[in-house]
Each structure stands twice: as structure tokens, then as C-alpha cells.
Amino acid sequence: MSITVKTEKKIGIVGSGLIGRSWAMIFAASGYKACLYDIEPKQIEGALADVKTQLKTLEADGLLRGNLSADQQFSLIEGTTNLQEAVKNASIIQECVPERLELKRKVWKQVDDVVSPNTILSSSTSTFLPSSLSDHLTNKKNFIVSHPVNPPYYVPVIEVVPAPWTDPEVAKKTRAIWEEVGQTPVSLTKEVPGFIINRLQYAILNETWHLVTEGVLNVSDIDKIMSEGLGMRYAFLGMLETTHLNDHGFVNYCKSYADTIYAVSKDFKPTPKFEGPHVLEIAKQLEKDVPLDKLQERRNWRDKCLTKLSQLKKQMNKLKI
Ligand SMILES: NC(=O)c1ccc[n+]([C@@H]2O[C@H](COP(=O)([O-])OP(=O)(O)OC[C@H]3O[C@@H](n4cnc5c(N)ncnc54)[C@H](O)[C@@H]3O)[C@@H](O)[C@H]2O)c1
């Protein structure tokens, strides 16, 4: 089966680094034109060369998304150092410049000055609330955050976060675009610090800090709780569905465990600050397993694991009742 190349559909990507390149590949896989903008011509050249290599490798490994060949997908991706060219006729602009508030605000003002009033203005920011990036924009009703998890090619979830002034239609259309290109959007009804991913991640990280700094478990063992335990389930089920299946439904789960959850939760310590001598102690234990000069090798292994997991999840989702 072949898919139609949606030449009328275009994404303008501002910033051609790690995340910008992933967006270009994800959208091209669905037949979108993708225009990568960067301030550095060298950065664009490097980004296009890297995208081409990545697409070819994915194709050779049988992992390329969509029904177009690597060459067809690459032909949909272009680079530019002209912002107006990147935003022209785009249905969505996805900003992926470094995580610096003043830089992002400046870049969004530049986009705002040249963009059409029908274009969705979306930021990949991991940490800034959409209101803090868009209060100064003429087209702020079109502004939204679409926060990915790295690498988005294999980890599909996208947090779609509106500012207080975002038009609800823009939130709906943004969600529909992410679904169309094969990602898994979740729609927040309002902005909250950390969005959802980081709030949950920090809750777990804080308790991990306490347990390690109090000497209940060492670094290697506490990480096994996730990698060899909870994480195996969470790769397939959310927290709530896990509880639903762990008893005869959620109502029974609450009857059985509400008191225990409450009693254990009351034992939690106040929010820690990740500073002081424990930082070096934890780092020392982590570096024993992965020395700093081996981080890239371990990241490559992690990405291979995620590739395999995303294939397994696709297979298993077909068997879901
Ligand atoms: N890397 C991750 O794991 C990850 C995950 C989720 C979200 N994000 C978010 O995505 C965004 C981009 O992160 P990244 O890792 O791709 O960064 P990166 O450093 O790899 O890329 C940033 C790119 O922006 C370009 N740039 C700098 N100033 C610019 C400007 N004025 N106009 C246009 N381009 C400019 C740089 O030349 C570079 O190519 C950040 O907001 C980050 O928080 C990153």
C-alpha cells in the first residue's frame, strides 16, 4: 500500500538539533514536507546529512516508519536559514531551540512577526510553561507546547499543553496532527509546572533519593526496582490500569489498599534538594557501572532497547482485548 505525499501539508521546524531532526523524520514518514530552519548554515548541512544517514540506517534495519522509501522521505525534507521560508504555508511550526527562556521568547517573536494567523505555534520545551513563552505574541491564541520524550521516533507520547489563552480548537488540531503522524498525544486541560511526565518522574526520583541517602538500598539495587520490576509492567500498562488488574477492579483495589497507601504515604519525607555530599556518593556508584566516557555507548544501547520495545509493543497491542 502506498500513501499519498501530502505536499500541501508542511511543518516548519525551528532549530535543527537532536529533536528538530526527529520531528523532520517523523513528519516526512507521514508524507509531510518538513522545512528545517537554523541560524547556522553548517548546522543545517550537518542536520540534513545526519537525517539522511538515519533514514538509510532505519530502512536497512527494517525500522523505517511509514510507507515511503528513505529516499522519498528525505526528498520531503529541506533546510533553510531563512525563517520566512520555513514558516511559509506551514500548518504547524515546531520550535526546538535550546532550553533558554529569553532565547525561546526572542525566536517566537521572530516567528510571530512572519507567520500566518492560521498556523499552529508549538514548542518542544521540556520545562517552560506555554504562558511564559507566548504572552508577548500577537498570535498567542495559536500557541501550545508539544513536549516529546527522547527519542520521539521510538517513544511516541507527546504532552500537549495549552496556555490560558490557547484557542481550544488549536489544542484539538494539534492533538489530531500528532495522531496523524503516529505519535501518542495526551492533552492537558491547563498548564502545570513540569507538565505530567516530569511531575511523575520527580515524585519517583525524590523517593529514590530518600531511600538511597538513608541507606535503605544502594544505587544499583534501587535502579533494579524499576528496570527489573515496576518498569516492566509500566512499559505496557499505566499506573491506574495496573491497580485495576491487581485486584478485582479499581473499586476493590481501593477497598483493599486505601489504608496501606495512606499509611505508607504519610511516611514520605519532605521534598529533598539534590545537593550536598550524597550527590558525589550516588555519582560514584553510578560511574562504577557506567564511567563518564562510556555514557554514549550506554545511550546507544538504551536506544536499541527502546527500538526493540517499540516493536514488541506494536505486536502486543494487536493482541490486546
Ligand atoms: N534532547 C532531549 O532529550 C529533549 C527531550 C524533550 C524535549 N526537548 C526540548 O527540545 C528542544 C531542543 O532540544 P535539542 O536537544 O534538540 O537541542 P539541540 O541543542 O540539539 O538543538 C538546538 C538547535 O537550535 C539551534 N538554534 C540555536 N539558536 C537558534 C535560533 N535563534 N534560531 C533557530 N535555531 C537556533 C541550534 O543551532 C541547534 O541546532 C529544547 O527545548 C529541549 O528542552 C529535548
The ligand as an SDF file (V2000), in Angstrom:
LIG
                    3D

 44 48  0  0  0  0  0  0  0  0999 V2000
   17.0240   16.3380   23.8550 N   0  0  0  0  0  0  0  0  0  0  0  0
   16.0500   15.8670   24.6050 C   0  0  0  0  0  0  0  0  0  0  0  0
   16.1410   14.8110   25.2390 O   0  0  0  0  0  0  0  0  0  0  0  0
   14.7330   16.6120   24.6710 C   0  0  0  0  0  0  0  0  0  0  0  0
   13.5620   15.9430   25.0660 C   0  0  0  0  0  0  0  0  0  0  0  0
   12.3480   16.6480   25.1260 C   0  0  0  0  0  0  0  0  0  0  0  0
   12.3250   17.9950   24.7790 C   0  0  0  0  0  0  0  0  0  0  0  0
   13.4940   18.6220   24.4070 N   0  0  0  0  0  0  0  0  0  0  0  0
   13.4370   20.0470   24.0970 C   0  0  0  0  0  0  0  0  0  0  0  0
   13.6540   20.2400   22.7090 O   0  0  0  0  0  0  0  0  0  0  0  0
   14.3000   21.4940   22.4970 C   0  0  0  0  0  0  0  0  0  0  0  0
   15.5360   21.2910   21.6380 C   0  0  0  0  0  0  0  0  0  0  0  0
   16.4140   20.3890   22.2910 O   0  0  0  0  0  0  0  0  0  0  0  0
   17.5840   19.6380   21.4760 P   0  0  0  0  0  0  0  0  0  0  0  0
   18.0840   18.5670   22.3840 O   0  0  0  0  0  0  0  0  0  0  0  0
   17.1340   19.2970   20.1000 O   0  0  0  0  0  0  0  0  0  0  0  0
   18.6720   20.8230   21.3910 O   0  0  0  0  0  0  0  0  0  0  0  0
   19.9700   20.9010   20.4530 P   0  0  0  0  0  0  0  0  0  0  0  0
   20.9630   21.7090   21.1970 O   0  0  0  0  0  0  0  0  0  0  0  0
   20.3480   19.5300   19.9630 O   0  0  0  0  0  0  0  0  0  0  0  0
   19.4790   21.7390   19.1750 O   0  0  0  0  0  0  0  0  0  0  0  0
   19.1590   23.0980   19.2350 C   0  0  0  0  0  0  0  0  0  0  0  0
   19.2610   23.6750   17.8270 C   0  0  0  0  0  0  0  0  0  0  0  0
   18.7470   25.0150   17.8400 O   0  0  0  0  0  0  0  0  0  0  0  0
   19.5670   25.8160   17.0070 C   0  0  0  0  0  0  0  0  0  0  0  0
   19.4060   27.2220   17.3580 N   0  0  0  0  0  0  0  0  0  0  0  0
   20.0080   27.9440   18.3310 C   0  0  0  0  0  0  0  0  0  0  0  0
   19.5450   29.2240   18.3020 N   0  0  0  0  0  0  0  0  0  0  0  0
   18.6420   29.2850   17.2930 C   0  0  0  0  0  0  0  0  0  0  0  0
   17.8240   30.3340   16.7820 C   0  0  0  0  0  0  0  0  0  0  0  0
   17.8840   31.5700   17.2930 N   0  0  0  0  0  0  0  0  0  0  0  0
   17.0070   30.0630   15.7360 N   0  0  0  0  0  0  0  0  0  0  0  0
   16.9600   28.8060   15.2060 C   0  0  0  0  0  0  0  0  0  0  0  0
   17.7140   27.7820   15.6640 N   0  0  0  0  0  0  0  0  0  0  0  0
   18.5410   28.0250   16.6940 C   0  0  0  0  0  0  0  0  0  0  0  0
   20.9810   25.2770   17.2600 C   0  0  0  0  0  0  0  0  0  0  0  0
   21.8840   25.6660   16.2100 O   0  0  0  0  0  0  0  0  0  0  0  0
   20.7080   23.7720   17.3050 C   0  0  0  0  0  0  0  0  0  0  0  0
   20.7330   23.2090   16.0090 O   0  0  0  0  0  0  0  0  0  0  0  0
   14.5780   22.0690   23.8900 C   0  0  0  0  0  0  0  0  0  0  0  0
   13.5440   22.9530   24.2350 O   0  0  0  0  0  0  0  0  0  0  0  0
   14.5250   20.8500   24.7840 C   0  0  0  0  0  0  0  0  0  0  0  0
   14.1510   21.1470   26.1050 O   0  0  0  0  0  0  0  0  0  0  0  0
   14.6840   17.9570   24.3100 C   0  0  0  0  0  0  0  0  0  0  0  0
  1  2  1  0
  2  3  2  0
  2  4  1  0
  4  5  1  0
  4 44  2  0
  5  6  2  0
  6  7  1  0
  7  8  2  0
  8  9  1  0
  8 44  1  0
  9 10  1  0
  9 42  1  0
 10 11  1  0
 11 12  1  0
 11 40  1  0
 12 13  1  0
 13 14  1  0
 14 15  2  0
 14 16  1  0
 14 17  1  0
 17 18  1  0
 18 19  2  0
 18 20  1  0
 18 21  1  0
 21 22  1  0
 22 23  1  0
 23 24  1  0
 23 38  1  0
 24 25  1  0
 25 26  1  0
 25 36  1  0
 26 27  1  0
 26 35  1  0
 27 28  2  0
 28 29  1  0
 29 30  1  0
 29 35  2  0
 30 31  1  0
 30 32  2  0
 32 33  1  0
 33 34  2  0
 34 35  1  0
 36 37  1  0
 36 38  1  0
 38 39  1  0
 40 41  1  0
 40 42  1  0
 42 43  1  0
M  CHG  2   8   1  16  -1
M  END
$$$$
